[in-house]
Amino acid sequence: MVEQSIKYRYDTQLLIEGENLDEDTISDYFNANFDGDCLLAVGDEDLIKIHFHTNEPWKVLEYCRTLGEIYDIVVEDMDRQARGLKG
């Protein structure tokens, strides 16, 4: 059996509720400060949905918390999922 290597292990998803949120500013910050891929930061000035693959989801959570209230947080281990285990 050949094992697949997953470069970014954790699929990190959450919602940010705040004021004057800017998806472009958030995306720029992610691209400049976090190692990962598959970034999705969409929404409006009150609510942003984040989706990001990274090996350091706690850094994403720490940053997003500075922007507003974070909730509906999901961090899934894609390596475990690839091996058929619960994520």
C-alpha positions in Angstrom: 0.0 0.0 0.0 1.4 3.4 -1.0 0.8 6.2 1.5 -0.1 9.6 0.3 1.7 12.5 1.9 -0.6 15.4 3.0 1.4 18.6 3.1 -1.1 20.5 5.2 -2.8 18.2 7.7 -5.6 20.2 9.2 -8.7 21.5 7.4 -9.6 24.5 9.5 -13.0 26.2 9.2 -14.7 28.8 11.2 -16.9 31.9 11.2 -15.8 35.3 12.4 -18.5 37.7 13.5 -17.3 41.3 14.0 -17.4 44.8 12.7 -15.8 46.3 9.6 -14.4 42.9 8.5 -12.6 42.9 5.1 -12.1 39.6 3.3 -9.3 41.0 1.2 -7.4 42.2 4.3 -7.9 38.9 6.0 -6.8 36.9 2.9 -3.7 39.1 2.6 -2.8 38.5 6.2 -3.2 34.7 5.8 -1.0 34.7 2.7 1.7 36.8 4.3 1.8 35.1 7.7 0.5 31.5 7.5 1.9 28.4 5.8 -1.0 26.6 4.1 -3.3 26.3 1.1 -6.9 26.2 -0.1 -7.7 29.6 1.6 -11.3 30.7 1.4 -12.2 34.0 3.2 -15.7 35.1 2.1 -18.4 37.2 3.6 -19.2 40.8 4.4 -18.2 43.4 7.0 -20.1 41.6 9.8 -19.5 37.9 9.1 -16.6 36.0 7.4 -16.3 32.3 6.6 -12.7 30.9 6.8 -11.6 27.7 5.2 -7.8 26.9 5.3 -5.5 23.9 5.2 -2.5 24.3 7.6 -0.3 22.4 10.0 -0.8 25.1 12.7 -4.6 25.6 13.1 -4.1 27.3 16.5 -2.3 30.2 14.8 -5.3 30.7 12.6 -7.7 30.6 15.6 -5.5 33.1 17.5 -5.5 35.6 14.6 -9.2 35.3 13.8 -10.0 35.8 17.5 -8.4 39.3 17.2 -10.9 40.2 14.5 -14.1 39.3 16.4 -16.0 36.5 17.9 -15.2 33.1 16.4 -17.6 30.2 16.3 -18.6 27.0 14.4 -15.0 26.0 14.6 -14.0 22.8 12.9 -10.5 21.4 12.7 -10.3 18.1 10.9 -7.3 15.9 10.6 -7.1 15.1 6.9 -4.3 12.6 7.4 -6.5 10.5 9.7 -9.3 10.8 7.2 -7.0 9.6 4.3 -6.2 6.5 6.4 -9.9 5.8 6.9 -10.0 6.9 10.5 -12.3 9.5 12.1 -11.0 13.0 11.5 
